[in-house]
Amino acid sequence: MKAIEVKNLFFQYEDLPVLEDINFDVEEKDFVGIIGPNGGGKTTLIKILVGLLKPQRGTVNIFEKPVSAMNHHIGYVPQSFNFDSSFPISVIDVTKMGRLNQSKIFKNSAEDQLIAEECLKKVDMLTMKDKLIGNLSGGQKQRVLIARALTVKPKILILDEPTASIDSKAGLNFYELLHRLNEEMTIIMISHDIGVISQYVEKIACLNKKLVFHDSKEISREMLEQTYQCPVDLIAHGLPHRILDEHEHNH
């Protein structure tokens, strides 16, 4: 069954076209990486998929129904979580905030507590539940944000550049976590981390107003140059060459 189906999607802010004729399908339990330059429309596309923005033209279906009827099946981890780091809110309370999506009323019930603890356990953060969120590292905060998204028991998890604020070692552990979660749900992730992402995802989409969607994780030189509209060596910054030429088949 198709988890997501996007057809003939167009979006613009006032007179500025951002997405042009976007078409792609995501199968259930896929792990899709979206790459592309800043301003290429990646975050806008994500916001349309989760129902925060409506396209001017085109359709988006989640499990063969409109987004508006199905967005309770989507867990969303935004690019940044803005809060005052000195504000005294605990890890467990931030996680429980995810339950607001269900009823828009925060009951803070025993069930909410139990679900939040289960989700923190899934991301290896249960032992930190009473710590203040402001005292955590970037990688730990990201895990809490994923736990918050998991509290709606999603069938699809969508992440907007989750590794942007964490170091490379924490990033690798983070991908391992997503790999585990992918056994239970479909994952779509925006990333600038071209070198690493090609090792973990199953399919890659390149987006720069238009979308090049490949049914594999191989990134060709042509795909990158078409998407970023500049020579590949400027994009790759000397990263391992396998992402640009022949792919190793053991990933």
Contacts in CASP RR format, 6 or more apart in sequence:
PFRMAT RR
TARGET T0000
AUTHOR 0000-0000-0000
METHOD contacts of the structure
MODEL  1
MKAIEVKNLFFQYEDLPVLEDINFDVEEKDFVGIIGPNGGGKTTLIKILV
GLLKPQRGTVNIFEKPVSAMNHHIGYVPQSFNFDSSFPISVIDVTKMGRL
NQSKIFKNSAEDQLIAEECLKKVDMLTMKDKLIGNLSGGQKQRVLIARAL
TVKPKILILDEPTASIDSKAGLNFYELLHRLNEEMTIIMISHDIGVISQY
VEKIACLNKKLVFHDSKEISREMLEQTYQCPVDLIAHGLPHRILDEHEHN
H
1 27 0 8 1.000
1 28 0 8 1.000
1 63 0 8 1.000
1 64 0 8 1.000
2 25 0 8 1.000
2 26 0 8 1.000
2 27 0 8 1.000
2 28 0 8 1.000
2 61 0 8 1.000
2 63 0 8 1.000
2 64 0 8 1.000
3 26 0 8 1.000
3 27 0 8 1.000
3 28 0 8 1.000
3 29 0 8 1.000
3 30 0 8 1.000
3 62 0 8 1.000
3 63 0 8 1.000
3 155 0 8 1.000
3 156 0 8 1.000
3 186 0 8 1.000
4 24 0 8 1.000
4 25 0 8 1.000
4 26 0 8 1.000
4 49 0 8 1.000
4 60 0 8 1.000
4 61 0 8 1.000
4 62 0 8 1.000
4 156 0 8 1.000
4 186 0 8 1.000
4 188 0 8 1.000
5 25 0 8 1.000
5 26 0 8 1.000
5 59 0 8 1.000
5 60 0 8 1.000
5 61 0 8 1.000
5 64 0 8 1.000
6 22 0 8 1.000
6 23 0 8 1.000
6 24 0 8 1.000
6 25 0 8 1.000
6 49 0 8 1.000
6 58 0 8 1.000
6 59 0 8 1.000
6 60 0 8 1.000
7 23 0 8 1.000
7 58 0 8 1.000
7 59 0 8 1.000
8 21 0 8 1.000
8 22 0 8 1.000
8 23 0 8 1.000
8 57 0 8 1.000
8 58 0 8 1.000
8 59 0 8 1.000
9 19 0 8 1.000
9 21 0 8 1.000
9 22 0 8 1.000
9 23 0 8 1.000
9 45 0 8 1.000
9 48 0 8 1.000
9 55 0 8 1.000
9 57 0 8 1.000
9 58 0 8 1.000
9 59 0 8 1.000
9 60 0 8 1.000
10 17 0 8 1.000
10 19 0 8 1.000
10 20 0 8 1.000
10 21 0 8 1.000
10 22 0 8 1.000
10 55 0 8 1.000
10 56 0 8 1.000
10 57 0 8 1.000
10 58 0 8 1.000
11 17 0 8 1.000
11 18 0 8 1.000
11 19 0 8 1.000
11 44 0 8 1.000
11 45 0 8 1.000
11 48 0 8 1.000
11 53 0 8 1.000
11 55 0 8 1.000
11 56 0 8 1.000
12 18 0 8 1.000
12 19 0 8 1.000
12 56 0 8 1.000
17 209 0 8 1.000
18 39 0 8 1.000
18 40 0 8 1.000
18 41 0 8 1.000
18 44 0 8 1.000
18 209 0 8 1.000
19 41 0 8 1.000
19 44 0 8 1.000
19 45 0 8 1.000
19 48 0 8 1.000
19 55 0 8 1.000
19 209 0 8 1.000
19 211 0 8 1.000
20 209 0 8 1.000
20 210 0 8 1.000
21 210 0 8 1.000
22 45 0 8 1.000
22 207 0 8 1.000
22 210 0 8 1.000
22 211 0 8 1.000
23 211 0 8 1.000
23 213 0 8 1.000
24 205 0 8 1.000
24 211 0 8 1.000
24 213 0 8 1.000
26 32 0 8 1.000
26 186 0 8 1.000
26 188 0 8 1.000
26 203 0 8 1.000
27 186 0 8 1.000
28 155 0 8 1.000
28 186 0 8 1.000
29 182 0 8 1.000
29 183 0 8 1.000
29 185 0 8 1.000
29 186 0 8 1.000
30 186 0 8 1.000
30 187 0 8 1.000
30 188 0 8 1.000
30 202 0 8 1.000
30 203 0 8 1.000
31 178 0 8 1.000
31 179 0 8 1.000
31 182 0 8 1.000
31 186 0 8 1.000
31 187 0 8 1.000
31 189 0 8 1.000
31 200 0 8 1.000
31 201 0 8 1.000
31 202 0 8 1.000
31 203 0 8 1.000
32 187 0 8 1.000
32 188 0 8 1.000
32 189 0 8 1.000
32 201 0 8 1.000
32 202 0 8 1.000
32 203 0 8 1.000
32 204 0 8 1.000
32 205 0 8 1.000
33 188 0 8 1.000
33 189 0 8 1.000
33 190 0 8 1.000
33 191 0 8 1.000
33 197 0 8 1.000
33 201 0 8 1.000
33 203 0 8 1.000
33 204 0 8 1.000
33 205 0 8 1.000
34 42 0 8 1.000
34 45 0 8 1.000
34 46 0 8 1.000
34 188 0 8 1.000
34 189 0 8 1.000
34 190 0 8 1.000
34 191 0 8 1.000
34 204 0 8 1.000
34 205 0 8 1.000
34 206 0 8 1.000
34 207 0 8 1.000
35 190 0 8 1.000
35 191 0 8 1.000
35 192 0 8 1.000
35 194 0 8 1.000
35 197 0 8 1.000
35 204 0 8 1.000
35 205 0 8 1.000
35 206 0 8 1.000
35 207 0 8 1.000
35 219 0 8 1.000
35 227 0 8 1.000
36 42 0 8 1.000
36 192 0 8 1.000
36 206 0 8 1.000
36 207 0 8 1.000
36 208 0 8 1.000
36 227 0 8 1.000
36 228 0 8 1.000
37 208 0 8 1.000
37 227 0 8 1.000
37 228 0 8 1.000
37 229 0 8 1.000
40 207 0 8 1.000
40 208 0 8 1.000
40 209 0 8 1.000
41 207 0 8 1.000
41 208 0 8 1.000
41 209 0 8 1.000
42 160 0 8 1.000
42 190 0 8 1.000
42 207 0 8 1.000
43 79 0 8 1.000
43 160 0 8 1.000
43 190 0 8 1.000
44 53 0 8 1.000
45 207 0 8 1.000
46 76 0 8 1.000
46 158 0 8 1.000
46 160 0 8 1.000
46 188 0 8 1.000
46 190 0 8 1.000
47 53 0 8 1.000
48 54 0 8 1.000
48 55 0 8 1.000
48 60 0 8 1.000
48 67 0 8 1.000
49 60 0 8 1.000
49 62 0 8 1.000
49 67 0 8 1.000
49 74 0 8 1.000
49 158 0 8 1.000
49 188 0 8 1.000
50 67 0 8 1.000
50 71 0 8 1.000
50 74 0 8 1.000
50 75 0 8 1.000
50 76 0 8 1.000
50 158 0 8 1.000
51 67 0 8 1.000
51 68 0 8 1.000
51 71 0 8 1.000
59 66 0 8 1.000
60 66 0 8 1.000
60 67 0 8 1.000
61 67 0 8 1.000
62 69 0 8 1.000
62 70 0 8 1.000
62 71 0 8 1.000
62 73 0 8 1.000
62 74 0 8 1.000
62 156 0 8 1.000
63 70 0 8 1.000
63 73 0 8 1.000
63 155 0 8 1.000
72 101 0 8 1.000
72 102 0 8 1.000
72 152 0 8 1.000
73 152 0 8 1.000
73 154 0 8 1.000
73 155 0 8 1.000
73 156 0 8 1.000
74 152 0 8 1.000
74 154 0 8 1.000
74 155 0 8 1.000
74 156 0 8 1.000
74 157 0 8 1.000
74 158 0 8 1.000
75 149 0 8 1.000
75 150 0 8 1.000
75 152 0 8 1.000
75 154 0 8 1.000
75 156 0 8 1.000
75 157 0 8 1.000
75 158 0 8 1.000
76 149 0 8 1.000
76 158 0 8 1.000
77 142 0 8 1.000
77 145 0 8 1.000
77 146 0 8 1.000
77 148 0 8 1.000
77 149 0 8 1.000
77 157 0 8 1.000
77 158 0 8 1.000
77 159 0 8 1.000
77 160 0 8 1.000
77 162 0 8 1.000
78 145 0 8 1.000
78 160 0 8 1.000
79 160 0 8 1.000
79 161 0 8 1.000
79 164 0 8 1.000
79 190 0 8 1.000
80 165 0 8 1.000
81 141 0 8 1.000
81 145 0 8 1.000
83 89 0 8 1.000
83 133 0 8 1.000
83 134 0 8 1.000
85 133 0 8 1.000
85 134 0 8 1.000
86 134 0 8 1.000
87 134 0 8 1.000
88 132 0 8 1.000
89 132 0 8 1.000
89 133 0 8 1.000
90 129 0 8 1.000
90 130 0 8 1.000
90 131 0 8 1.000
90 132 0 8 1.000
90 133 0 8 1.000
91 120 0 8 1.000
91 125 0 8 1.000
91 128 0 8 1.000
91 129 0 8 1.000
91 130 0 8 1.000
91 131 0 8 1.000
91 132 0 8 1.000
91 133 0 8 1.000
91 136 0 8 1.000
91 144 0 8 1.000
92 113 0 8 1.000
92 116 0 8 1.000
92 117 0 8 1.000
92 120 0 8 1.000
92 129 0 8 1.000
92 130 0 8 1.000
94 133 0 8 1.000
94 144 0 8 1.000
94 145 0 8 1.000
94 148 0 8 1.000
95 116 0 8 1.000
95 119 0 8 1.000
95 120 0 8 1.000
95 129 0 8 1.000
95 144 0 8 1.000
95 147 0 8 1.000
95 148 0 8 1.000
95 151 0 8 1.000
96 106 0 8 1.000
96 108 0 8 1.000
96 112 0 8 1.000
96 113 0 8 1.000
96 116 0 8 1.000
96 151 0 8 1.000
97 106 0 8 1.000
97 148 0 8 1.000
98 148 0 8 1.000
98 149 0 8 1.000
98 151 0 8 1.000
98 152 0 8 1.000
99 106 0 8 1.000
99 107 0 8 1.000
99 112 0 8 1.000
99 115 0 8 1.000
99 116 0 8 1.000
99 151 0 8 1.000
99 152 0 8 1.000
100 106 0 8 1.000
101 152 0 8 1.000
102 152 0 8 1.000
112 151 0 8 1.000
115 151 0 8 1.000
115 153 0 8 1.000
116 129 0 8 1.000
116 147 0 8 1.000
116 151 0 8 1.000
117 126 0 8 1.000
117 129 0 8 1.000
119 147 0 8 1.000
119 148 0 8 1.000
119 150 0 8 1.000
119 151 0 8 1.000
120 126 0 8 1.000
120 128 0 8 1.000
120 129 0 8 1.000
120 144 0 8 1.000
120 147 0 8 1.000
122 147 0 8 1.000
122 150 0 8 1.000
122 181 0 8 1.000
123 143 0 8 1.000
123 144 0 8 1.000
123 146 0 8 1.000
123 147 0 8 1.000
123 150 0 8 1.000
123 177 0 8 1.000
124 143 0 8 1.000
124 177 0 8 1.000
125 140 0 8 1.000
125 143 0 8 1.000
125 144 0 8 1.000
125 147 0 8 1.000
128 136 0 8 1.000
128 140 0 8 1.000
128 144 0 8 1.000
133 141 0 8 1.000
133 144 0 8 1.000
134 141 0 8 1.000
136 144 0 8 1.000
137 166 0 8 1.000
137 170 0 8 1.000
138 165 0 8 1.000
138 166 0 8 1.000
138 170 0 8 1.000
139 165 0 8 1.000
139 166 0 8 1.000
139 167 0 8 1.000
139 170 0 8 1.000
139 171 0 8 1.000
139 174 0 8 1.000
141 165 0 8 1.000
142 162 0 8 1.000
142 163 0 8 1.000
142 165 0 8 1.000
142 166 0 8 1.000
142 174 0 8 1.000
143 174 0 8 1.000
143 177 0 8 1.000
145 162 0 8 1.000
146 157 0 8 1.000
146 159 0 8 1.000
146 162 0 8 1.000
146 177 0 8 1.000
146 181 0 8 1.000
149 157 0 8 1.000
150 157 0 8 1.000
150 181 0 8 1.000
154 185 0 8 1.000
155 185 0 8 1.000
155 186 0 8 1.000
156 185 0 8 1.000
156 186 0 8 1.000
156 187 0 8 1.000
156 188 0 8 1.000
157 178 0 8 1.000
157 181 0 8 1.000
157 185 0 8 1.000
157 186 0 8 1.000
157 187 0 8 1.000
157 188 0 8 1.000
158 187 0 8 1.000
158 188 0 8 1.000
158 189 0 8 1.000
159 178 0 8 1.000
159 187 0 8 1.000
159 188 0 8 1.000
159 189 0 8 1.000
159 190 0 8 1.000
160 190 0 8 1.000
161 190 0 8 1.000
161 191 0 8 1.000
161 192 0 8 1.000
162 174 0 8 1.000
162 189 0 8 1.000
162 191 0 8 1.000
163 171 0 8 1.000
163 174 0 8 1.000
163 175 0 8 1.000
163 191 0 8 1.000
163 193 0 8 1.000
163 196 0 8 1.000
164 192 0 8 1.000
166 174 0 8 1.000
171 196 0 8 1.000
172 196 0 8 1.000
175 196 0 8 1.000
175 199 0 8 1.000
175 200 0 8 1.000
178 187 0 8 1.000
178 189 0 8 1.000
178 200 0 8 1.000
179 200 0 8 1.000
181 187 0 8 1.000
189 197 0 8 1.000
189 201 0 8 1.000
191 197 0 8 1.000
194 219 0 8 1.000
194 224 0 8 1.000
194 235 0 8 1.000
194 236 0 8 1.000
194 239 0 8 1.000
194 243 0 8 1.000
195 239 0 8 1.000
195 240 0 8 1.000
195 243 0 8 1.000
197 204 0 8 1.000
198 204 0 8 1.000
198 217 0 8 1.000
198 218 0 8 1.000
198 219 0 8 1.000
198 243 0 8 1.000
198 247 0 8 1.000
198 251 0 8 1.000
199 251 0 8 1.000
201 217 0 8 1.000
202 216 0 8 1.000
202 217 0 8 1.000
203 213 0 8 1.000
203 214 0 8 1.000
203 215 0 8 1.000
203 216 0 8 1.000
203 217 0 8 1.000
204 214 0 8 1.000
204 216 0 8 1.000
204 217 0 8 1.000
204 218 0 8 1.000
204 219 0 8 1.000
205 211 0 8 1.000
205 212 0 8 1.000
205 213 0 8 1.000
205 214 0 8 1.000
206 212 0 8 1.000
206 213 0 8 1.000
206 214 0 8 1.000
206 219 0 8 1.000
206 223 0 8 1.000
206 224 0 8 1.000
206 226 0 8 1.000
206 227 0 8 1.000
207 227 0 8 1.000
208 227 0 8 1.000
208 228 0 8 1.000
208 229 0 8 1.000
212 223 0 8 1.000
212 226 0 8 1.000
212 227 0 8 1.000
214 223 0 8 1.000
217 247 0 8 1.000
217 251 0 8 1.000
218 247 0 8 1.000
219 243 0 8 1.000
219 244 0 8 1.000
219 247 0 8 1.000
220 244 0 8 1.000
221 232 0 8 1.000
221 244 0 8 1.000
221 245 0 8 1.000
224 232 0 8 1.000
224 235 0 8 1.000
224 236 0 8 1.000
224 244 0 8 1.000
225 231 0 8 1.000
225 232 0 8 1.000
228 234 0 8 1.000
228 235 0 8 1.000
232 244 0 8 1.000
236 243 0 8 1.000
236 244 0 8 1.000
242 248 0 8 1.000
END
